[in-house]
Amino acid sequence: MAVIDYFRDFIVQTLLWVWLAAFLICGLIERLAPAEKRQPAGDLLMNLGYSVVLNWLLFTAAPAMGAIETFILNGFGLGLIELPASGWPLAGSVALYLLVADFMEYAFHRAQHAWPFLWAMHSFHHSDRSVNVTTTQRNFWLEIPLKTAFVYPVVAILFKTPPAVLAIATLFGAIRFFSHMNLRLSLGPLWPAVTGPQYHRIHHSPLPQHWNKNFAAFFPIFDVVFGTHYRPRPGEFPATGLDTADAPRTILEAVLWPLRRWLRPAGSLSR
């Protein structure tokens, strides 16, 4: 247990600093070439407030939960394929682990848009009218336990994963901050290699032609394979948010997002 506790604490503390640094650094970079200028300060404060109230307790450790779960399950002898832990094969181990983990993320993300129960929660993430680096942490709190139960164990059962691979993969997860940035940046011909700000902004668009497109968290190749990719046109940086324009008005509504209709007076939902 001492090893597990150390491993958990190391990842959580590292991710805490990554989280804080990403907000600061990416926030400054966004000012250089914003995809959307003069975003409302209230939208930014909502994300920051939600992060402080809830993400500080849950989501700081969330990306590490899969790694910790894998480490624990491997300790009990699970893991059908043992990944190399050193030398050049280590790079292959990281690549294979990331591809499989990203596929599971992709599949879960597709389910979030297809199943009403999951969409009731995931729509909170999409309700952000001002997508920027702080949107990364704007996820409904119950989604993390669901991923811990149904997504991460698949990777843990498939691979016996070295701690070095888990640590590298966990840090690689910081790319989510990059993909949510309010940045007028196109990756051009490199768009299939990694999910960038323009590519993922399409996923947050309320326009019908962008619905159910660009699900991939890390690698757009899964969108290409399964026919859900939409290659943004030059200069295409659409507005974001739900097609109903619904958004949380208070931190309490954010925490209880699927129940918001019971928190508002009749007829007060935005459209």
N, C-alpha and C positions, 0 to 999 in steps of 0.2 A: 504493500500500500504506500510505503514511503516513496518508492520510485514513481508510482502513478501520481501521487500528490505533487511531487516535484515537477513532473512533466506537465501536469495540468497548470500549476502556478506559473511555470515558465511561459507557456503559450498564452495564458490569459493576460499576464503582465505585458508580454510583448505586443499582443493585439491591442491592448489599451493604448500604448504609445503609438502604434500604427494608426489607430482610430483618431486620436487627437492630432497627430501630425498630418494625416490625410485631409482632415477638415481644414486645417490651417493652410497647408501648402497648396492644395487643390483650389481652395477658396480664393487664394491670391492669384493663381494662374487663370482662373475663370474670368477675372477682371480684365485680362489682356485681350481676349477675343470671345466675349460671351455669345452663345447661340441666341439667347434671349436677354435683352437689355432691361435694366431697371425692374428686376423681379421684386414683387411686393415683400417688404420686410416682414410682414406678418406670416407669410408662408415659411420663410427661413426660421423665424422664431418658433413656429409650431414644430418644425422638425427638430430643432435644438432642444426645445422643451421636452418633447417626447423622448428624445435620446437621454436626457438627464434623468427623467422620472423613471423610465423603464429600461432603455437600452443599457444604461450603466450597470444594471443588475443582471440582465439577461443576454443582450446581444453582443456585449463586449466579448463574452466567452462563447457566443454561438458558433462562429466559424471553427473554434477549437473543439466543439463538442463531438464532431465527427471523428476528428483525430484521436481524441481521448477515448471515445467508444471503440474505435478500431484497435487502439493500444490495449484496452482492457479485454476485448473479445479475443484478440490474438494471444493474450496471456493465458486464456483458458483453452488454448489449442486450436482455435478456429483459424481459418485461412487456408484455402485450397491451394493457392499458388504462392510460393515464397519469393518475394522480390529481392534481388541483389541489393546489398547495403553499402558497397564501396566500389571505388574505381569508376571506369567509364560506364559499366552497367548500371550504376546508380542513376545516371541521367535517364536511361531507359525506364528505370523503375518509376522515377518521378513523372515522366511523360505518360506512361501507361496508367498510373494511378490517377493523374489529372484527367485523362480522357474518360476513364470509367466513371470517376466521380462527377464529371461534368455531364456525362450522359444521364446519370441518375438525377442530377439537378434539372436537366432539360425535361426529362419525363415527368418529374414532379411539377415543374412549371406549367407544362401542358395541361396536367390534371387541374391545376389551380384555376385555369381559364375555362375548363370544360365542366367541372363539377360545381354546382351551385353552393354546396357547403364550403368548399375551399375558396371559391370566388368571393363569398361573403366576407372572408378575412383578407384575401389578397387584394381586393379592390381598394383597401386602405392605402397600399403602396402606390396604386395607380391614381389615387385621388389627388396627388400632388400636382398642382397647377404650375409649379415653378421647379421643375426638375433640376437639381444641382447635386454637388457632392454630398450634402446632408441627406438627400433622398435615399442614399445607400442604406442607412439605418432605419428607415421608415418602413418597418415590417410589422405586421400584427403579431403580438407576443406569442400567441398559441401556435404559430407556424413552426417555431423552433422545436418544441416537443414532438410535433408531428413528424418533422424531418428526422429527429433522433430515433423515432420508433420505426419509420418506414423507409428512409432513404439511406442513412449512414450504415445501418447493419449489413446491407447488401454488399457494400465495398469491403467491410470488415470480414465477412464470411468468404468473399472471393479471394482476398489477398492477405497474406501474412506480411505486414508492412513494417519495415525498419523505422525507428524513430526519426532518422534523418529525413526520410521521404515524407513523413507526416509533418515535420516542421517546415520543410520547403513548400509543400502543398498548402499548408495553412497560410504561410506568408504570401503565397501566390494569390490567395483569395482576395488580397488587397486590390486586385485589378477591378473589383466591383466599384471602388471609389472612382477609378478612372472612367469607367463606362457610364457612370451617372453624372459626370461633370457637365456643367452648363458651359460648354466650350465649342466654338465653331471650328471643329476639327474633323476633317475627313481623312481616313487612312488610305484612300485611293485604291490601288490594286491590291493592297494588303488587307482589305476588309475581311476576307475569309479566314485570316490567320488568328485574329483576336477581336473580341467585342470592344468596339470603340464608342465614344460619345455619340456620334451621329447615328451609327447603326442601332444602338440601344434606345436612342431618343425616339426612333420610329416605333418601337414597342410601346412607348408611353403616349403615343399620339392618339387622340380621340377620333381621328378621321377614319371612316369605314374602310378605305383601301389599306390601312395599316393595322387593322384588327387581327389579332392572332398571328402576328409576324414577329420574327427576330427574338425567339425565346432564349437562345443560348446565353449562359452566364459568362463563359470564357471563350468557347470556340464556335464560331458561326458555322463550321462544317456540318454540325448536327442539323441546323436549319436547312442547309443545302440538301443534305441527304434525305430529310423527311419533308421537303417541300414547303417549309414555313419561312424561308428567307425572303427578305425584301431589300434589294440593294438600293440605298438612297441615291437619288439623283444629285448632281452637283448643286450645292447651295440649298438642299432640302433639309430644313431644320424646323419641323412643325411645332405648333403649340402642344402642350401636354395636359394631362388630366383626364377625368372620366367624361364620356360623352354626355352625361347628365349634369356635369359641372358640380356634382356633389363633393363636398370636402368637409373634414371635421372642423368644428368651430371652437372647440375647447380641448384641452388635454384629456378630460374625462371622456369626451366623445371618441377621441383617438383610442383610448384604452378599451372602450366598450363599442368599438366601431360597428360590428354586426347588429348591435342593439340600438343604434342611434335613432331609429324611427320612433322608439319609445321614449327617447330623451327630449325630442323636439315637439313643440306644439303642432297640432294638426295643420297640414298644408304648408308647413314651413320648410320642407326639403327643397334644396336648390335643384334647378333643372338646367 
